[in-house]
């Protein structure tokens, strides 16, 4: 078996006389039953610092089988079995040096974003579109500034609209139809100290901004007040200023959602990106996720026979 290494975020912990535990990438601890394998040898294998044991490398590594000739490394088959179990559970990385150390890493990272989805048009406020453009460019996309109401370039694959404030009534109505043209549609906005990152709409029938507004109105007893807040006018005093860390967080959430759509990467949480509304408390940078579904079209009532 080739050298193996724990995946990023996965760690092995020595728990005194209780043996070993694995801390998963999700922060959970699981007990490791090592059996006849030596814990130190297993940790060396999983750290990527020791090659696989030779078939005749058994509990006594000395040439003459002397139990005191060297440290106990454990049974090679038992170590292989444990390493295979870690692999099957998804706790191992691809063997080799870290990505950043590999030649051509930057080119491969950029190429991971499919060429036919690289053109991304950014609309909205520079406090958000600026950091978002930098993140998308680093991921391999080709972000371009756009102007609301103007025709999109022919090669546009996605549109992202970011507002440092509430969304005026009707502003995103036309953009909600972008998925019908095979253009992905992603957006985020701020309401006071709360910001909302809406789900990616990539296909007809996905969640649009109108669906999110309808679901939010249905979910609150203050639906009249919320609708009035959106439509304005609103009176405010000292302005809420979006800090650099808050803007960076919102940009990172948007960039991650768009990258997952572009590359087909699996979702990282319990809710799929296309059915997830994220609410960010800008005072504490706390993110909460809420499921959101499309709102079915309401059929017109049949004409009453006269």
Residue, then its C-alpha position, 0 to 999 in steps of 0.5 A: x500500500x502506498x504512503x497515505x496521509x490524513x485529509x485536511x482537517x482530519x487529525x489523530x489524537x492520543x487519548x492516554x490509556x484509551x488509545x487513539x481517536x480521530x477528530x473528523x473534519x466536522x469536529x466530531x471525535x471517533x474512537x479508533x480500535x487499533x487491534x494488534x496494530x501499534x498506535x505510533x506506527x499507525x500515526x506515522x503512516x497517517x501523517x505521511x511520514x512512514x511508508x507501508x510496512x514490508x510484508x515480513x515486517x511484523x511485530x518484531x522488526x529486528x533481523x533475527x526476530x528479537x523483540x528488543x531489537x527495535x520499536x514495535x511497529x505492529x502487524x503490516x496487514x493490520x496497519x494496512x487494514x486500518x489505513x484502508x478503513x480510514x480511506x473508505x471513510x473519506x479521511x485520507x487525502x490523495x498521496x503526495x505533497x500539498x497542492x500549493x507545493x506542486x508544480x503548476x498548482x495555480x494553473x490546475x486550480x484555475x482550470x478547475x473552473x470550466x471554461x464555458x462558465x468562466x464569464x461572470x458579470x458582477x452588478x451592485x455595490x463595489x464594497x461587495x463586488x470588489x472582494x468578490x471579484x478578487x475571490x472569483x479571479x483566484x478561483x479561475x473565473x473571469x469576473x467582469x463589471x456590468x451595468x443594470x439594464x444593459x445587455x449581457x455579453x454573449x458568453x455570460x455564464x452567471x450574474x451576481x448582484x450584490x447590494x449594500x442595502x435592501x432590494x427595491x421592489x422590482x429591481x431583480x424581477x428581470x434577473x429572476x428570468x436569467x435561468x431560463x436563458x441558461x445563465x446562473x443567477x446569484x445575489x446577496x443584500x443587506x438589511x440593517x445589521x443583517x445580510x442575506x445570501x440567496x441560493x443559486x438559481x441555475x435552472x428554470x424552477x430554481x429559487x428566485x429572489x421573488x420566491x425568497x421574498x414570498x417565503x420570508x413574508x409567509x414566515x413572519x407575523x410582521x409581513x406587512x411591516x416587512x413589505x413596507x420596509x422593502x418598498x420604503x420610504x425608510x427613515x434611518x439615523x447613523x448609517x450601518x457601515x459594512x466592515x471589511x471583515x463582513x464584506x469579505x465574509x459575504x464575498x466568500x459565501x457568494x464565491x463558494x456557492x458560485x464555484x460549487x455550481x461551476x465545478x459541480x463540487x458537492x455541497x458541504x452542509x446539510x442543505x443544498x446550495x440551490x435550496x439554502x438561504x443564509x442569514x449573516x449577523x453583521x455584528x457577530x459575523x454569525x451565519x445561519x442557514x434556512x431551507x427555502x423552496x420555490x413557490x409554485x405558480x398559482x393557476x388562474x381560476x377558471x372562468x365562471x360560466x354566465 
